[in-house]
């Protein structure tokens, strides 16, 4: 019995690196020499324990291991390898050619086995086959990852809120790269690289330590990815060392053709195998898509903000036509926000119903001021004119892509729950939920403000009218909720 570590300090190259594990020194010597002659880089060790250390510290392409060894057996080593890196092939050798041992090894995921004494050509042949198989498995893995990446791309492209997008980018990257942690750093308006997202196990303080910040800045500046592995301090002398808990670290620039938007950081823990070339390729594709999505959302939000400013201007212009409705839209918007929150709308739905509140009467821009400001009762013809405003308003906003979700709310904000409203006469659940919310907010706001033909009602009187209108003009559930809000004082503004 001997335990010898030979060639353990061999430099890591792009060539195929084999690890031979056998407690018999003569076998190590002969097999090692033969395989080196074949052009492989070979490391030989005399125990499974030593093999584990070599695998952790090097990029090994294949393990050729004896089954029966003192201490940890070859089968136990095989089990460890399957856990550590499923794609690392293991070929077993045994001097005890019992079928049971061989079957057990194959069941546990060994690629093949050889019985001693073996011909050297036989070893070379099995190794060649195992390496071809490994390559095919990696290609399959790349393909399956590309398929899931395609799904991810679709999801990213349809996410329009920046915080949600940042979260998804990091979440998908960590999952696809099988990373143990990650963070996303994005440039803010003032061109500062800011930590915007990080995984739960590694809090912000972890990512804000010297190394990750320094490397992220370097990667953003140089616009190229950087891969670091534990123990590679010589290559990266200007950077602080990796934290003890980290085995492998990749920092990827998030680039669009115009600029770098940020940096994606991913790490693997000390007890895991380092990132492979397949991982790098896949993260590269994901990072490109993520950069474009982040930039698009930014541009989209800028355009959206500008549109909303313009449209808000329109809403104010409408109110300027009608001196009695000054502040009406802003107030309706405030009521819709508290109502929407209490009714459990999502952030996106809340955003839509909020702007629908602001814009619901925008169609009045097409209604004569004489009618809008008429102090007396309206004639049926004049009322018909007023009734056109939901349709006019929905037509105005329909041409703005991000205002499109508001169209049904603006169009139907004068529908009645019992079907006696306008313009469509739809009822109950047929009326979009947002429109039913608007209807209650709109009516309450109108009743508690002065109008050309009457003074404002008290909050109590307006609430009673809403209660009487339950199931007729209004959705009963929304009136109930609104009543609760007003009674608890949340609707004050
Ligand atoms: Fe209206």
Boltz pocket constraint, residues with backbone or C-beta under 6 A from the ligand:
constraints:
  - pocket:
      binder: B
      contacts: [[A, 360], [A, 361], [A, 389], [A, 413], [A, 414]]
      max_distance: 6.0
